[in-house]
Amino acid sequence: MRKGPMTVAVTGAAGTVGAQVVEELLQRERVRVIRVDLPDAALPELPAGAAKHVEDRPGDLTDVAFARPALRGATHVIHTAAVRDLSLPFAALKPINVDTVGWLYEAARDEGVRAFVHVSTGAVYQRTRGVITEDTPLRADCDYEQTKLDAEAMVQQHARHGGPGWVVLRPAQVYGPRGKLLAGALFTLPPMLKLVSGGAAMFGARGGPRSNWVHTADVARAAVLVLERRDAYGETFNVCDDTPLTFGEIVNAAIAAYGFPITATVPIPPRWIGRLAVPVLESDPVLGAINAATAVLWKVIRQRHGLAEDLSPRIDRALGAFLIRDRVFSNARLRRLGWEPLHPDIRQALPGVLAWYQDRRWTPRYDAGSTAEPLDVGLELTETLSGTWRRSADLLDEDRSFVLTATVAIDRVRGLPRAPVARLQGTLFAEDLADGVPVAGSLELALLSRRRLVYDFGFAGRDGAPCRFHGHRQLDPLHPLDSLATLRGRLTAADGHEMGTATLTFDLLNDLLPMALSLRAIY
C-alpha cells in the first residue's frame, strides 16, 4: 500500500468480512477508516487508541440518499455489505445486493474516490469438474447468486462512464470470527454429536467432494492489497486457501478443534445419491424440519453451558454444493500480485477460530478428557395425519373422513435404546364414529428393529363405547419419506372384533415444517 494518507470507507463493517477488513486497515499507517453499516448493527469494539482513526456512519445503504454521505471524504471504498440468505427471493435481495452497488459506485465517482473494491462470491461459477479459475464460465443457480452476478455487472456498467478503478473479489466459502452461516454452524455440529451420543462416541465423516475455503483475514488482506494496485484495476480475483479437502475432512477438522477423539467415521454418500437427495433436503419443509430439530438440541446445549444466543445450527442451501460436486478454486492470479494466504489450510486455522467463538460464549468449552454429556431431557412434538376409514362389515361401505392430531412425548431421550416407546395423546375426528374425542396410547419407534412406527391408542366412540386403533407406518429404504408418510391400521371394539380399517397420510409439503416447529425439549 502507498505511504500517502488514505481514507477507506468499509461498507458492512459489522459483518464477518467487513469487520476483518477494518482490523486489517487499522494495522496500516496513515489510514483513516469510515465504518458504514445499519444503525442497529453491532460494530466491533475498537482496539485501544484506534478510535481516533475511525468514524462510524450508520445508515441504510438501500436508501440512495445515504450513498453520498456514506462515502464523503473517502479516497477508497471496500464494499462488503450484502444479504446472504439463499431462502430469500430475488426481489428481497436486490435492493442491497444489486441496487446499492450501482449508486455507491456513482457516489464514489462523484466524491473522487480512487478505487472501488467489490466483494462478490465464488458461488457464481458454473459447475465444473476441474479447478475454478477466473476464466471459468459464470452461471447462477439461485436468486442469491444471480444478485451477485448482477452486482458485478453493475460495477462494470457504471465504470464505462468513468469513475474509480474497480476490482472484484470472489472468495471461496468464507470462515472466521463472527461467521454465523454455514461455516459458523459447522462449530455447532460436534457439541450436538457429543450430546446425542452421551459422550460415548464421536462420529466423524469420510469422503465427499473436495473444496477449498478461505479465512476472513485472507479476504481482508486481499481487499486491502488491491486498493492501490493499479495493475489490479479492472480485474477479478479468486480468494481461497491452498488446501482442497473433502467435506468429510472439513467436518473432522471441526471435531478435532474441540479436542474430541473420533471413534468412528460415516461415509459421505456417493455423489449420485447426493444429487438425488439434495433437492429433497433443500426443500422448505425438509430443511425447516432439520433446522427445527437441531435448534432444540442446540437450545439444550446453550442452556447447559450458559451460551450467548448469537450462533444457531442453521443449515442453508449452500450445504448441498459441498455434497454433490467439487468446488476447488485457484488463487494463482491473486498470488501474482504478491498475496499469499496466512491460513493456507483450514485444519490448522479452525482451532483459533473456535477459540474466538468460545471466548464470546458462542460455543461451549469442554475440559480435557471429558466424556459425559448425557442428553437427559425429553422431546415432544405434534403431528397431524388425515385420511379415510370404512367399516369392515360392509364391503360396499363408503369412505369416511378420519383425522388424527397426536402429540408424541419421549420422557428421556437417553432411554430410547432400551425402551423405544413414546407416549401418545391427541384428538380424533372420525366421521360417524368419534367427534373430536381425546386419544391416549403409545408410539413404538421400531425403525431400526422392524423398520416401522407402531401406533396404538384408545378412544371413546360416539356412543361412549371404548374403541382402539392399532397400525403402523412401514419404512421402505428406497423411498423413506413417501413410505413413512402412510399410516395403515385397524379399528377394534372392546371385545377385539374389527370394526373397520383406516388409511392416513402425513402431508409432507404442508405439515412437515409445522410438526418440526412444534418440537420442544421437556426438562
Summary of the structure (lengths in Angstrom):
residues: 523
radius of gyration: 27.9
end to end distance: 57.4
largest distance: 94.6
contacts: 1716
relative contact order: 0.10
helix: 34%
strand: 28%
